[in-house]
């Protein structure tokens, strides 16, 4: 393997956010990797070398608000269309005309909308954990407010600026450890236990997090990396993505019900609430993803899919990429 394929490089490139931090490995067709909440480029650490070895230029970003990327102060700066334009700007800044975009969690939604809104730039899209569901239905805040009965859904809990920050920022490392454990296959609460996606009125999200051990995929060093970034930057930039869901619903009105026609891939975990709650969205793929190449649900896998099952994700990604038109 060439030195170019094995070397990892960090760079800052211009974007509408100001700057985006990009971590690259390899040479060849560009594959842009977009993380979710609450992570960073580091969530793709197992994919970068494998994609590079397979002949691709893998580029993992810090989404605006995270890590070394810019963190605009205005909450509205984190709306979906802004993040799509960040992705397009990264492709241009790397000297490319097009890319395959792959995302996990919020990154899955950002990747999907990148392929939807900018098919001129993004020639294929891979979505991990969170299925594609076209824009439509009632205003998102209305839907989330109706979930949970007497309890509060975590997305609603995240809406008020400063509220979740007051819970997280005094103990970033401990909060992250609990959040990662709550959604991991080997540490998530047992079936029938109180759901960590919901908050008791007057309580905190972390009240239902598991304690005592880290999930097998998360080393102390990995946790240090994630915690170190959020201790330095704070979590408002990351949380602001949730605070724009109603604005996204308004911004994307012209794409109501729109399918993504670019070649696509979906991979979910069978123990991930994202795939079980959105099972109807997966069933609708023949209509909503007419370019779907393959869809997979991994047994014994939670939410942090490319970190919990890296070898399987790497195989599915490289097989899919190899199937795409040049």
Buried (B, 14 or more C-beta within 10 A) or exposed (E): EEEEBEEBEEBBBEBBBBBBBBBBBBBBBBBBBBBBBBBBBBBBBBBBBBBBBBBBBBBBBBBBBBBBBBBBEEBEBBBBBBBBBBBBBBBEBBEBEBBBBBBBBBBBBBBBBBBBBBBEBBBBBBBBBBBBBBBEEEEBBEBBBEBBEEBBBBBBBBBEEEEBBEBBBEBBBBBBBBBBBBBBBBBBBEEEEEBBBBBBEEBBBBEBBBEEEBBEBBEEEBBEEBBBBBBEBBBBBBBBBBBBBBBBBEBBEEBEEBBBEBBBBBBBBEBBBBBEEBEEBBEBBEEBBEBBBEBBBBEEBBBBBBBBBBEBBBEBBBEBBEEBEE
